[in-house]
Amino acid sequence: MELQQLRALIHVAESGSVTEAARRLLVTQPAVTRQIRALEEELGGVLFDRTTKPLAPTALGKVALEQARHILQLSDDLRAMVSSQAGVPTGELRLGVVHSLARQVVPPIVHAVRQQYPAVQLRVSSSWSSALRREVEDGLLDAAIVLLPPHPPIPTGIEAIYLAPEPITLVSSTKTGLKHTIDLEDLRGSEWVLSREGCGYRALLKRALEKASIPFTVVVEVLDIDLQLQLIAEGVGLGILAARALPQPLEEQGLQMFALSGPTFSLETWLLHRRTGPMTPVVVPVIEHTVATLLRQTTTFDTTARRGKKRPPEARQKA
């Protein structure tokens, strides 16, 4: 059994295609097919159902896939450990970043890691917080920057580091009368422009409305924040976003913030990481310092602060 065969197994399973796996591995399609067949012969069973598109792992394939990931991680950890002990940290760190923070935090992380550990390769992906947390639990990611409710339960085997608060605000067009503080009942009949299912902001809003028996009507789903704000400004619907994502001055963009007299929406930025792996103690502190410093500098005001009130210094950072 060769490591390259295990890599072929993983890429075919993740992409559902031998052709795509070959492209990722920089080899020919027949080479990937040979590697999969050789692995099947050695394991004594079929790894993929070839009657489906995309290709789906069989029961044996799922077991082999889990073990292949574990074996390759051990291989990478060994290689990185030897390099680190030689005084030159070398290896790959797989980092996930929640969609809403990726544009803001990824460039500073890349620059900070490259400056201190130029031989370390960052492999960055973006997704929703729930998916990223599962990937850290499953060992598919070494670390992830996610948004979680206050006092989140942390899975066994994972370290969690609090980084900064993540103020959230409701947003409407200046063409509406929704501004300042309103009652939850005032949202009855409203329509929403939101990110797709999986977004933490959206989940908080949905729970609050359903608890009050208010219909939750999403008219447009869009991932891009700038486009989302444009549609809100044009009066297509209301939105819920991170306060730090809003342009300033807000009114010049045709937007205004509002709050609810009842429920409050609160999330926090956390760094989750594996407890094992030689790259973790080397690179994670750099990521922690970079992101915490950046976010705490930009979290100077909450949603009321943008109307002229400063937050008290003791409220800007969780102890």
N, C-alpha and C positions, 0 to 999 in steps of 0.2 A: 504494500500500500504506500502510495507516494502523496506528499503534501499537495502536489499539483492536481491530483485526482480529487482530493477533498475540496480544493478551491473550485474546481469545475463543478462539483456537486452543489456547492453553495451558490454559485452564480447562476446556474441553471434553475435552481429552486427559487431564487429571489427574482429572477427576470421572467421565468416561465418559458424561456426560449433558449435553444442551443445556439442560435445565431447571435443573440444578444450577449450570451455568456462568452462566446468566442471574441466578440468585439471588446468586451471589458477586459478579457485576459490577454488580448493582443496575440491570439493564435487563430488558426483556421477552424472552421466549423467541424471538419472531419476529425481534427485533433481532439476537440471537446467530446465528440461522440465516442472516440476510442477510449478516452479516459473514463467516461461514465460506464461503458461496457466492461472495461477491465475491473472497475470497482465492483460492478454487479457480479462478475464472475468470482471475485475474491470473497464477496460477502454471501454469495449463494442465493441471490434473489433480485427481483426487479425493483429499481429505485424510483422510477417515474411511470405514471400512466400515460402512455404515448397516444392514447385515443382522445385525449383532451387538449384543448388549446385555450389558455396557455397550459404548458405541461404542469402537472400536479404531482407532488411526491406521493408515493404509496405509503402504507403504514411502515414498511421497512425503511423507506426513504426518509420519513420524518424522524425516525430514531437515528438513522445514520447522519442526517443533517445536524441534529443537536450535538452528536458526538464530534462531528467534523469541526463545528464551530469551536467546541471546547479544545480540541487538539490543536487547531491553528492558533487559538489564543495562547495556549501554553507555549507553542513554538515562538510566537511573537514576543511573549514575556521573557523567555529565555534569552532570545537574541538581544532584547533591550536591556536586560539585567547585566549581561556580559559587557555590553557597550558602556553602561552607566558605571560599572565597577572599574572600567578602564579610564574613567574620568571624562568621557564624552557621551552624554546621554543621546542615544540614537534609537529611533523606533517610531511607532505610529500611535497616536492617541485619537480615538474615535469620539468626537464631541457632537452632541445634539443640542440645538438651540430652538426654543419655542418661536413660532413664526413671528409674533409681534415684536420680539426683541432682536431678531437676527440682524436686521440692517444696522441697528445701533451698536451692538456689542461685538459682532464677528470681526470687523476690521481691527479694532483695538486689541482683541485677543490674538489675532494673527501676528500683528506687529510686535506685541510684547513677547510672545513665545519665540518668534524668529530671532528677536534681539538677544534673548537669554540662552536659547537652546536651538541654534540654527540647524542642527542635524535631526531635530524632532519633526516628524511630519504630522500635521493636523488633518484629519479627515472629518469635515464638518457636514452635518445634515440638519434639515429643518423640518419640524413637524409640530403637532399639538402636544401639550404637556402630558396628557394621559398616555399617548403612544410613546413618548420619549422615556417616561418613567418605566414602562414595561420593557423597553429595550435595554435600559440599564439593568433591570432585574434579570433579564434573560441573558445578559452578557454580550449583547450585540453592540452596546455602547459602553465606553469607559466612563463617561461623564455626560451630564446633561444640565442645561440651564432651563428651568421650568417655572411656571407660575402655579402656586398652590394656595388654597385657603389658609388662614391663620391656624397654627397648631395642627399641621397635617400629620397623619399617621405615616411613619416611615417604615418601609418594608425591611425585614430582617436581612442583614448582609449588605446593606447600603448605608453609606455615610451621607448625611444631609447637612448642608451649610447654608444658613440664612444669609442673604445678600442685601436685600433692600425692600422697602415697601413698594407696591405697584398701585398708585392711585388710579381709580377708574371713575369715569364720568359719563353721564348721559348727554347726548348731543342732538340738537335739532337745527333746522333752518331758521334764520331770522325772520322768515315769512310766517312762522307759527307763533303762537302765544306761549309756548312752553319755554319758560326761562325761570331763573332763580329756583325756588323750592315749590313743588307742587305735590298734590296728593296722588297716591298710587291709582286711585279711581279715575283720575284725569287721563290715564293712559288707555282707558277702555276705548276700543275702536281704532287705536293707533296701529300703524304698519311700520315694519322695521327693515333697515338695510344692515345686514350683519355678515360676519364671517361664516364660513361653513360649519356644519355640525362638528363638534370636537373642540371648538373655541371655548375657553374657560369663561370669558366675559358673557358669551351667549348663554351658557349653562346657568350662570348666576341669575341673569335676567329672566330666563324661562321659568326657573323655580319660583321666583318672586311673583311673577304674573299668574302662574298656575295655582299657587297657594291662595291667591286672592280671587280665583275663578275668573280671571281676565283673559280673553283669547290672546294667544301668542301667534301673531301673523307676520311671517317673514315674506316680503315681496321680492327682495333681491338678496342673493348670497354672492359675496365677492371677497376674495382674499386680499387684494391690493388695497392698502389703507388710503392712498391718495384718491383712488377711484371711489372708494366707499364714502369719503368725505365730500367728494364732488356731488355724488348722488343725494346725500343728505342735504347739502346746501341748496340743491335744486328742488327740494321738497318731496323727493320720492318716498322718504320715510325717515324714521328716527334711528339713532345709533347708540351703541355703547362701546367706548374705546378707552385705551390707556390715556390718561391726561397728558403724559409726556409726548404722545403722538400728535397732539393737536397743534396746528400752525398758529403763529402769533403775528399780529393781533387777530384774534378769532373773528371778530365782527366783519373785518374787511374781506374775509373769505365767505361771508354769508352764513356763518355758523354761530351758535350760542350754546352754552352749557346749561344744564338744569339738574336739580337734585330732587330726591323724593323725601317727603317728611317722615316716611316710615322706614322701609328697609334700606340698608346701606350695602354697597358692593365693595368687597375688599379682597385683594389677592396680594401675595408676596412672591418675590423672586428668590428661588432656592437653587443651589448647586448640588446635584446628586452625583455620587461617583462610587465606583467599585472599591471594595476594601483591599483587593489584591491587584497585582500588576506593577512592575517596576516604573512605568511611566507615570502612574498616579501620584506618588509622593513628590515627583519632580515637577510635573506640569500643572497639576491641579492648584497648588498655591498661587501660581502665576495667574491662572484664570480667575481664581477667587478674588485676588487683590485688584486685578484690572477691572472686573465687572462691578464689584462692590463700590470701588472708588467712582467709577463712571456713573452708576445709577444713583448713588447717594448725592452726587453733585447736581444731578438733574432733578432729583426729587426734593426741591426746595419749597415748593408750594403744592398744596392740595387743590381740590377743585374750587374751594372758596377763595383760596389765595389768588387765583387768577381774576378774581373780582376785587382784589386789593388787600386781602388779609393775609398776613404772613403766618405760617405755622409756627407754633412755639418750638424752639430748638430741641427740647426734649422729645418731641413727637416725631422728629424727622427720621429717627433710626431706632429700630428695635434693639433692646439690650441683648 
